[in-house]
Amino acid sequence: MKQQVEVKELKEGKYMIVDDEACIIKSITKSKPGKHGSAKARIETIGLFDGQKRSYIGSVANKVYIPTVERKNAQVISIVGNIAQLMDMGDFSTFEIVIPEEYKDKVKESEEISYITALGKVKLDIRT
């Protein structure tokens, strides 16, 4: 799910879609309108799922898409190697997710963990 908003409505810490990837906005700089043009915005973002830096440059009146980012809880049903089978605590659906190396010691069977979902992608969201 995604919505369309004008660039001037975006704020740091919120999300937007850049290159078909859900990104979190790190900084926004705006220039003043020139004699024959409109104000421009430069937005620096970091990909929510891949961690890559991306930039967006355009008029503040342009429309961009923002993703619907949801934080949910799930219970770890089983772990085989680096893949965990999770059951969503809201709708009780089950799915599998690869456990990143830095979370291997924090994900344990039968415990509850949180995860993020946006644009059909899923990522663990373990806070220390």
C-alpha positions as CSV (number, residue, x, y, z in Angstrom):
1,M,0.0,0.0,0.0
2,K,1.2,3.5,-0.8
3,Q,-0.1,7.1,-0.8
4,Q,0.8,10.1,-2.9
5,V,1.8,13.3,-1.2
6,E,3.6,16.5,-2.2
7,V,7.3,16.8,-1.4
8,K,6.7,19.9,0.8
9,E,4.7,17.7,3.2
10,L,7.5,15.3,4.0
11,K,9.4,15.4,7.3
12,E,12.6,13.9,8.5
13,G,12.1,10.4,10.1
14,K,9.1,9.6,7.9
15,Y,9.1,7.3,5.0
16,M,9.0,7.7,1.2
17,I,9.6,5.5,-1.8
18,V,12.8,6.1,-3.8
19,D,13.7,3.8,-6.7
20,D,10.8,1.4,-5.8
21,E,12.3,0.9,-2.3
22,A,10.8,2.0,1.0
23,C,13.2,4.5,2.6
24,I,13.5,6.5,5.8
25,I,14.1,10.2,5.3
26,K,17.4,11.4,7.0
27,S,17.5,15.0,5.8
28,I,15.6,17.5,3.7
29,T,17.1,20.7,2.2
30,K,15.0,23.2,0.3
31,S,16.2,26.0,-2.0
32,K,14.4,29.3,-2.6
33,P,12.4,29.7,-5.8
34,G,14.3,31.4,-8.6
35,K,13.2,34.0,-11.1
36,H,11.7,31.5,-13.5
37,G,11.3,28.4,-11.4
38,S,9.9,26.8,-8.3
39,A,11.6,25.9,-5.1
40,K,13.6,22.6,-5.2
41,A,14.1,20.0,-2.5
42,R,17.0,17.6,-2.0
43,I,16.0,14.6,0.2
44,E,18.6,12.1,1.6
45,T,17.2,8.7,2.5
46,I,18.4,5.3,3.6
47,G,16.7,2.1,2.4
48,L,14.6,0.4,5.1
49,F,15.4,-3.1,3.9
50,D,18.8,-2.8,2.2
51,G,20.5,0.1,4.1
52,Q,21.6,1.9,0.9
53,K,21.7,5.7,0.7
54,R,19.4,7.2,-1.9
55,S,18.7,10.8,-2.9
56,Y,15.7,12.5,-4.4
57,I,15.9,15.9,-6.1
58,G,12.8,17.7,-7.4
59,S,10.4,20.5,-7.1
60,V,8.6,20.9,-3.7
61,A,5.3,20.8,-5.6
62,N,6.1,17.3,-7.1
63,K,4.1,14.4,-5.8
64,V,5.9,11.3,-4.4
65,Y,4.7,8.1,-2.9
66,I,5.0,7.1,0.7
67,P,4.7,3.5,1.8
68,T,2.5,2.0,4.5
69,V,5.1,0.8,7.0
70,E,3.7,-1.5,9.7
71,R,5.4,-2.8,12.9
72,K,3.9,-6.1,14.0
73,N,4.7,-8.8,16.6
74,A,5.2,-12.4,15.9
75,Q,6.1,-15.6,17.8
76,V,9.0,-17.7,16.7
77,I,7.7,-21.2,16.0
78,S,11.0,-22.8,14.9
79,I,14.5,-22.0,13.8
80,V,16.3,-24.1,11.2
81,G,19.8,-22.8,10.4
82,N,19.4,-19.1,9.7
83,I,15.7,-19.3,8.8
84,A,13.0,-18.7,11.4
85,Q,9.3,-19.6,11.0
86,L,7.1,-16.9,12.6
87,M,3.5,-16.7,13.4
88,D,1.9,-13.2,13.3
89,M,0.2,-12.4,16.6
90,G,-2.5,-10.4,14.9
91,D,-3.9,-12.7,12.2
92,F,-2.0,-15.9,13.1
93,S,-0.5,-16.3,9.6
94,T,2.8,-18.1,9.4
95,F,5.8,-17.1,7.3
96,E,9.6,-17.6,7.1
97,I,12.3,-15.0,7.4
98,V,16.1,-15.1,7.2
99,I,17.7,-14.2,10.5
100,P,20.5,-11.5,9.9
101,E,23.8,-12.4,11.4
102,E,23.6,-9.7,14.1
103,Y,20.3,-11.1,15.5
104,K,21.3,-14.8,15.6
105,D,21.7,-14.8,19.4
106,K,18.6,-12.7,20.0
107,V,16.0,-14.8,18.2
108,K,14.9,-17.8,20.2
109,E,12.1,-20.4,19.8
110,S,8.7,-19.6,21.4
111,E,9.7,-15.9,22.1
112,E,7.9,-12.9,20.7
113,I,9.7,-10.6,18.4
114,S,8.7,-7.5,16.3
115,Y,9.1,-7.1,12.6
116,I,8.5,-4.4,9.9
117,T,6.6,-4.9,6.7
118,A,6.3,-2.5,3.7
119,L,5.8,-3.0,0.0
120,G,5.6,-6.7,0.4
121,K,9.0,-7.0,2.2
122,V,9.6,-8.1,5.7
123,K,12.5,-7.3,8.1
124,L,13.1,-8.2,11.8
125,D,13.0,-5.1,14.1
126,I,14.8,-6.2,17.2
127,R,15.6,-3.3,19.6
128,T,18.4,-3.7,22.1
